[in-house]
Amino acid sequence: MSLLPTARGPRRGATRRRQPRRGKPLPGGAGLDRWLDRLVDIAVIVALLVGGVALLLTLLLPFSRG
């Protein structure tokens, strides 16, 4: 059994996923759903950044009063 592909037939393997359609708006408010997903992503990233800065300030400020 060879690991190299042969020219005997179509390639077999993982199922290929359909590419999302571009250009046409999707029915049923799917465009709104995409914007809401993006808004949630941005909100989570901002919350993580604010939490990280707050943690750093909490850890570093006691040493700066020294």
C-alpha positions as a Markdown table, in Angstrom:
| # | Residue | x | y | z |
|---|---|---|---|---|
| 1 | Met | 0.0 | 0.0 | 0.0 |
| 2 | Ser | 1.5 | 3.3 | -1.1 |
| 3 | Leu | 1.1 | 6.5 | 0.8 |
| 4 | Leu | 1.4 | 8.6 | -2.3 |
| 5 | Pro | -1.7 | 9.6 | -4.2 |
| 6 | Thr | -2.4 | 7.8 | -7.5 |
| 7 | Ala | -4.1 | 9.0 | -10.6 |
| 8 | Arg | -6.6 | 6.1 | -10.5 |
| 9 | Gly | -9.5 | 8.0 | -9.0 |
| 10 | Pro | -10.7 | 10.9 | -7.0 |
| 11 | Arg | -9.0 | 11.8 | -3.8 |
| 12 | Arg | -10.5 | 10.3 | -0.7 |
| 13 | Gly | -10.3 | 11.7 | 2.8 |
| 14 | Ala | -11.9 | 14.3 | 5.0 |
| 15 | Thr | -15.3 | 15.7 | 4.0 |
| 16 | Arg | -14.9 | 19.0 | 2.3 |
| 17 | Arg | -17.0 | 21.8 | 3.8 |
| 18 | Arg | -19.0 | 24.2 | 1.6 |
| 19 | Gln | -17.5 | 27.6 | 1.4 |
| 20 | Pro | -19.8 | 30.4 | 2.7 |
| 21 | Arg | -21.6 | 32.4 | 0.0 |
| 22 | Arg | -20.4 | 35.9 | -0.6 |
| 23 | Gly | -22.3 | 38.8 | -2.1 |
| 24 | Lys | -25.9 | 37.8 | -1.4 |
| 25 | Pro | -27.4 | 38.6 | 2.0 |
| 26 | Leu | -28.4 | 35.5 | 3.8 |
| 27 | Pro | -32.2 | 35.0 | 4.5 |
| 28 | Gly | -33.7 | 35.0 | 8.0 |
| 29 | Gly | -31.5 | 37.6 | 9.6 |
| 30 | Ala | -28.2 | 35.6 | 9.3 |
| 31 | Gly | -26.4 | 38.9 | 8.5 |
| 32 | Leu | -27.6 | 40.3 | 11.9 |
| 33 | Asp | -26.5 | 37.1 | 13.6 |
| 34 | Arg | -23.0 | 37.5 | 12.1 |
| 35 | Trp | -22.8 | 41.1 | 13.4 |
| 36 | Leu | -23.9 | 40.0 | 16.8 |
| 37 | Asp | -21.2 | 37.3 | 16.9 |
| 38 | Arg | -18.6 | 39.9 | 16.0 |
| 39 | Leu | -19.9 | 42.2 | 18.7 |
| 40 | Val | -19.7 | 39.5 | 21.3 |
| 41 | Asp | -16.1 | 38.7 | 20.1 |
| 42 | Ile | -15.1 | 42.3 | 20.5 |
| 43 | Ala | -16.8 | 42.6 | 24.0 |
| 44 | Val | -15.0 | 39.4 | 25.2 |
| 45 | Ile | -11.6 | 40.7 | 24.0 |
| 46 | Val | -12.1 | 44.1 | 25.6 |
| 47 | Ala | -13.2 | 42.4 | 28.9 |
| 48 | Leu | -10.0 | 40.2 | 28.8 |
| 49 | Leu | -7.8 | 43.2 | 28.2 |
| 50 | Val | -9.4 | 45.2 | 31.0 |
| 51 | Gly | -9.1 | 42.3 | 33.4 |
| 52 | Gly | -5.5 | 41.8 | 32.5 |
| 53 | Val | -4.6 | 45.4 | 33.0 |
| 54 | Ala | -6.5 | 45.4 | 36.3 |
| 55 | Leu | -4.6 | 42.3 | 37.4 |
| 56 | Leu | -1.2 | 43.8 | 36.5 |
| 57 | Leu | -2.0 | 47.1 | 38.3 |
| 58 | Thr | -3.1 | 45.1 | 41.4 |
| 59 | Leu | 0.1 | 43.1 | 41.4 |
| 60 | Leu | 2.5 | 46.0 | 40.6 |
| 61 | Leu | 1.1 | 48.9 | 42.6 |
| 62 | Pro | 1.9 | 47.5 | 46.1 |
| 63 | Phe | 5.6 | 47.4 | 45.1 |
| 64 | Ser | 5.7 | 50.9 | 43.7 |
| 65 | Arg | 4.7 | 52.5 | 47.0 |
| 66 | Gly | 7.7 | 51.1 | 48.6 |
